[in-house]
Amino acid sequence: MDLLVINARLITVPAGTDDPGYIERGWMRVEDGRIVALGAGDPPATAAGEVLDVAGAFVAPGFVSSHSHLFTSGLRGLGVADTLYGWCDSMLGMTAHATAEDIYWSTLHGALDFLANGVTTAYNFTDPLQAWESMVDGRREGTAPLREPAYHTRQADGCLDAGIRFVDSIGMDATAGTDEEIFARFEAAVAHTRAMDPAYALGASIMGQVQWSPRPDAAEIEVEAMRRFGVTNQAHFLESPEAVPLQQSKFRMYADAGALGPDMMFGHFIQTTPEIIAEAAAGGASMSWQPASNGRLASGVALVPEMIERGMKVGMGLDDQACTDVSDPWQNMRMGIVMQRARTKDPLSMMPERVLRLHTLGSAEIMGVADRVGSLEVGKYADFVVVDPRRPDVGPLWHPVRSYVLACGLRNLTRVYVGGELVSEGGVSTNPRAAEASARLHDSLPRVAERLGRHPH
């Protein structure tokens, strides 16, 4: 379907500049799901299938979450008194007993929740085939039995059926089986994702597990998979405030294995040292920043301005609904701003324009998908949000982009589009599976909890 958007306060976030690309009264033309033209003032007089007059509302890129766990959508409010590993026990202790169909509906629900909140692309960590085990001395035993392969593939199916664009992040479960069995299992999962519609399944990646793996060669296994199958890698790394020296010592495993490069992302990357930041930046690795999650789990504050100063590329993620509770990208941006300013006592350390770029194009860049998403530019997918600063009224727009970041939010989000198609209006999904996803989620997860004797009621 062709679409012409008019009378928009356009925020384009173009590549190659720090300018947010603001156009006070702009237009954008969409054909076959992609942006074919945009500009200021009135559009050229050509035919259009549908005209969307946003009457002065903001039109901005859909948010990109560079670190997400969409299967956790039914697990909000758990582990509130815990840091990372205790919270994982409370949450993943339940999904350890979920079925492939349970996890499908949970993922679908989570993806629809992201879309309703303006997040149109996600790097999605799937729940691994090997169920969660409690951490002991900073590692897992890695002895839990494997679940059926469908447990992973149904999570990818849930993303596709929701209509969110995603990079599928797959755990290698490197303690289960021989090395060739591990590679074969991973290859099959990658093949399933790559057989999907490439407009939505944007790529496959490794869920890096060196942080908690008992294998001393876990980094080498991951690097071999990166090279053998042409995939990226994002590792949860240096996140929790516990056992920091042990965590930091594992950085050498990735460095010595040759992992540092543009295909290597570090998720969280909080408990760093100047030397670790310098080496990661010099090697070309990037990081994904989750301020709302880091605050919720008392993990700390990542040294993001210092990393950017060193030349590291940085994206932003919402992590998961179980540790941000409301998957709100505006809340995430504002938390990022206030955390950094409180830490540095310097307002210039994190400005609204920068944090908006990190949560859109910056995330797309570290995920390797910036040629398709992350900004409103000709040739890219027409993934955008419509945000009305008069519903409710946020007051005069003295600096429109700063008001968009600081004063707007989910209350102002009226519509979300993916590929020029309306996917959510007023927070209500247009997806025909949405009602069933909600019903299934409310039915299946409490039954799992009751079997475990952990139901909160």
Buried (B, 14 or more C-beta within 10 A) or exposed (E): EBBBBBBBBBBBBBBEEEEBBBBEEBBBBBBEBBBEBBEEEEBEEEEBEEEBEBEBBBBBBBBBBBBBBBBBBBBBEBBEEBBBBBBBBBBBBBBBBBBBEBBBBBBBBBBBBBBBBBBBBBBBBBBBBBBBBEBEEBBBEBEBEBBEBBBBBBBBBBBBBBBBBBBBBBBBBBBBEEEEEBBEBBBEBBEBBBEBEEEBBBBBBBBBBBBBBBBEBBBBBBBBBBEEBEBBBBBBBBBBBBBBEEBBEBBEBBBEBBBBBBBBBBBBBBBBEEEBBBBBBEBBBBBBBBBBBBBBBEBBBBBBBBBBEBEBBBBBBBBBBBBBBEBBBBBBBBBBBEBBBEBBEEEEBBBBBBBBBBBBBBBBBBBBBBEBBBBBBEEBBBBBBBBBBEEEEBEEBEEBBBBBBBBBBBEBBBBBBBBBBBBBBEEEBBBEBBEEBBEBBEEBBBEBBEEEEBEEE
